[in-house]
């Protein structure tokens, strides 16, 4: 695939702005593109062949001149490209920066968001889930920034159930719930997502071979 240059983006972006009644000029001061329409604030567009921190820094710097700042990049290719592009659009919304994509084969320009103030809507269920996990977790078992296995509150509770059974042998779910301080012990051992438990009688559970191996590895 031929390498794209920023200059290839200019003509389509200029035509898109002119269709909306703007007079457009390139390389005015530090800006790649400046557009004027009457006494309105100028529209500034920064051109780049792809999203980067430099592009966002340039766009934020242009906000000192105008509230109407866009970035323009080539249109994405494929599902992976779209996911990445969509994530970058979300970031630009939070920065109050507009986003244009340019389809180079025919010069089509699409506006994905305009440079308006971003006011995020907070999700009460997500906030509740975050705080519930925080409150359930004992201590701080993980290292921030890790990309490895994360010890969740659920896993901690499963491990407490396993340790209780290792000490007391096969037990009723209610006894494990009380002794291990895990309210949902019976359900968790029944569902057994980690394969650590086995049912030996109605409501009675014991460690599986996998559960014993896990505890040995942890010791």
C-alpha positions as CSV (number, residue, x, y, z in Angstrom):
1,X,0.0,0.0,0.0
2,X,1.4,3.4,-1.0
3,X,2.4,5.7,1.8
4,X,-0.1,8.5,2.4
5,X,1.0,12.1,2.9
6,X,-0.7,14.8,4.8
7,X,-1.0,16.9,1.6
8,X,-3.4,14.3,0.1
9,X,-5.8,15.1,2.9
10,X,-5.9,18.9,2.2
11,X,-7.9,19.1,-1.0
12,X,-10.8,16.9,0.2
13,X,-10.9,18.8,3.6
14,X,-10.8,22.1,1.8
15,X,-13.6,21.1,-0.5
16,X,-15.7,19.9,2.4
17,X,-15.3,23.2,4.2
18,X,-15.9,25.3,1.1
19,X,-19.2,23.4,0.5
20,X,-20.2,24.8,3.9
21,X,-19.5,28.3,3.0
22,X,-16.0,28.7,4.3
23,X,-13.0,30.4,2.8
24,X,-10.1,28.1,3.3
25,X,-6.3,28.5,3.4
26,X,-3.5,26.2,4.2
27,X,-0.5,26.6,6.6
28,X,-1.6,29.8,8.3
29,X,0.6,30.3,11.3
30,X,1.0,27.0,13.1
31,X,-2.2,25.6,11.8
32,X,-2.4,23.2,8.9
33,X,-5.8,24.5,7.7
34,X,-7.8,27.6,8.6
35,X,-11.3,28.3,7.4
36,X,-13.3,31.6,7.8
37,X,-17.0,32.3,7.4
38,X,-18.1,35.8,8.2
39,X,-17.5,36.9,11.7
40,X,-17.7,33.3,13.1
41,X,-14.7,31.8,15.0
42,X,-12.2,30.3,12.6
43,X,-12.3,26.6,12.0
44,X,-8.9,25.0,12.4
45,X,-8.0,21.5,11.1
46,X,-4.9,19.6,11.8
47,X,-4.0,17.0,9.2
48,X,-2.2,13.7,10.0
49,X,-1.8,10.3,8.4
50,X,-2.9,8.7,11.6
51,X,-3.8,9.4,15.2
52,X,-0.9,10.1,17.5
53,X,-0.2,11.9,20.8
54,X,1.5,14.7,18.7
55,X,-1.8,15.2,16.7
56,X,-3.8,15.5,19.9
57,X,-1.3,17.9,21.5
58,X,-1.4,20.1,18.4
59,X,-5.2,20.1,18.3
60,X,-5.4,21.0,22.0
61,X,-2.9,23.8,21.4
62,X,-5.1,25.2,18.6
63,X,-8.0,25.5,21.1
64,X,-6.2,28.5,22.5
65,X,-7.1,30.2,19.2
66,X,-10.6,28.8,18.4
67,X,-13.2,26.5,19.9
68,X,-13.7,24.9,16.5
69,X,-10.7,22.6,16.1
70,X,-10.8,19.4,14.1
71,X,-8.3,16.6,13.3
72,X,-8.5,14.9,9.9
73,X,-7.0,11.5,9.2
74,X,-7.4,8.9,6.4
75,X,-10.4,6.6,6.7
76,X,-9.7,3.4,8.6
77,X,-9.4,-0.1,7.0
78,X,-10.9,-3.3,8.5
79,X,-12.6,-4.1,11.8
80,X,-9.4,-3.7,13.8
81,X,-8.9,-0.3,12.3
82,X,-12.5,0.7,13.0
83,X,-12.2,-0.3,16.7
84,X,-9.0,1.8,17.1
85,X,-10.5,4.7,15.2
86,X,-13.7,4.6,17.3
87,X,-11.6,4.7,20.5
88,X,-9.7,7.7,19.3
89,X,-13.0,9.5,18.4
90,X,-14.1,8.9,22.0
91,X,-10.9,10.4,23.3
92,X,-11.3,13.4,21.0
93,X,-14.9,14.0,22.2
94,X,-13.6,14.2,25.8
95,X,-11.0,16.8,24.6
96,X,-13.7,18.8,22.7
97,X,-12.0,18.1,19.4
98,X,-13.8,17.3,16.2
99,X,-12.8,14.4,14.0
100,X,-12.9,14.1,10.2
101,X,-12.0,11.0,8.2
102,X,-11.0,11.2,4.5
103,X,-11.6,8.4,2.0
104,X,-8.7,9.0,-0.2
105,X,-9.9,7.0,-3.2
106,X,-12.8,9.4,-3.9
107,X,-12.1,12.4,-1.5
108,X,-15.2,11.7,0.6
109,X,-15.0,13.5,4.0
110,X,-17.1,12.3,7.0
111,X,-17.5,14.2,10.3
112,X,-17.6,11.8,13.2
113,X,-17.9,14.4,15.9
114,X,-17.9,18.2,16.2
115,X,-15.8,20.1,18.7
116,X,-18.3,20.7,21.5
117,X,-17.8,20.6,25.2
118,X,-17.9,17.0,26.5
119,X,-20.1,16.2,29.4
120,X,-19.8,12.5,30.2
121,X,-22.9,10.6,31.5
122,X,-21.8,8.5,34.5
123,X,-23.1,5.0,34.7
124,X,-24.5,4.2,38.2
125,X,-24.4,0.4,37.6
126,X,-20.7,0.6,36.5
127,X,-19.9,2.8,39.5
128,X,-21.7,0.4,41.8
129,X,-19.9,-2.6,40.4
130,X,-16.5,-0.9,40.8
131,X,-17.2,0.0,44.4
132,X,-18.6,-3.4,45.2
133,X,-15.5,-5.1,43.9
134,X,-13.3,-2.6,45.9
135,X,-15.2,-3.3,49.1
136,X,-15.3,-7.1,48.7
137,X,-11.6,-7.4,48.0
138,X,-9.4,-8.1,51.0
139,X,-6.1,-6.2,51.2
140,X,-4.4,-5.1,47.9
141,X,-3.3,-8.4,46.2
142,X,-2.3,-7.0,42.8
143,X,0.3,-4.7,41.3
144,X,-1.0,-1.6,39.6
145,X,-0.5,-1.7,35.8
146,X,0.0,-5.4,35.6
147,X,-1.0,-7.3,32.5
148,X,-0.9,-10.6,34.2
149,X,-3.6,-12.5,36.2
150,X,-5.6,-10.3,38.5
151,X,-6.8,-11.5,41.8
152,X,-10.4,-10.4,42.1
153,X,-12.7,-10.4,45.1
154,X,-14.4,-13.4,43.6
155,X,-11.2,-15.3,43.4
156,X,-10.2,-14.4,46.9
157,X,-13.5,-15.7,48.2
158,X,-13.1,-19.0,46.2
159,X,-9.7,-19.4,47.7
160,X,-11.0,-18.9,51.3
161,X,-13.6,-21.6,50.6
162,X,-10.8,-23.9,49.4
163,X,-8.7,-23.2,52.4
164,X,-11.6,-23.9,54.7
165,X,-12.2,-27.3,53.1
166,X,-8.5,-28.1,53.2
167,X,-8.6,-27.6,57.0
168,X,-11.9,-29.1,57.8
169,X,-12.5,-31.6,55.0
170,X,-15.8,-32.1,53.2
171,X,-18.3,-29.6,54.6
172,X,-21.8,-28.3,54.1
173,X,-22.1,-25.1,52.1
174,X,-23.6,-23.3,55.1
175,X,-20.6,-24.2,57.2
176,X,-18.2,-23.0,54.6
177,X,-20.1,-19.8,54.2
178,X,-19.9,-19.1,57.9
179,X,-16.3,-20.3,58.5
180,X,-14.8,-18.8,55.4
181,X,-16.9,-15.6,55.6
182,X,-18.2,-16.1,52.1
183,X,-22.0,-15.4,51.9
184,X,-22.4,-17.1,48.5
185,X,-20.1,-20.1,49.2
186,X,-22.7,-22.8,48.3
187,X,-23.5,-21.2,45.0
188,X,-19.9,-20.5,44.2
189,X,-18.8,-24.1,44.9
190,X,-21.7,-25.5,43.0
191,X,-20.9,-23.3,39.9
192,X,-17.2,-24.0,40.4
193,X,-15.8,-21.8,37.7
194,X,-12.2,-22.7,38.6
195,X,-12.7,-26.5,39.0
196,X,-11.5,-26.5,42.6
197,X,-14.5,-28.2,44.2
198,X,-16.5,-31.4,43.9
199,X,-19.9,-32.3,45.3
200,X,-19.8,-35.4,47.6
201,X,-23.4,-35.3,48.9
202,X,-26.4,-33.0,48.8
203,X,-25.1,-29.6,49.8
204,X,-21.7,-31.0,50.8
205,X,-18.5,-30.1,49.0
206,X,-14.8,-31.1,49.1
207,X,-11.7,-30.0,47.3
208,X,-11.0,-31.5,43.9
209,X,-7.5,-32.5,42.8
210,X,-7.2,-29.2,41.0
211,X,-8.2,-27.3,44.2
212,X,-5.5,-29.2,46.2
213,X,-2.9,-28.4,43.5
214,X,-3.9,-24.8,43.5
215,X,-3.4,-24.5,47.3
216,X,0.0,-26.3,47.1
217,X,1.1,-23.9,44.4
218,X,0.0,-20.9,46.6
219,X,1.8,-22.2,49.7
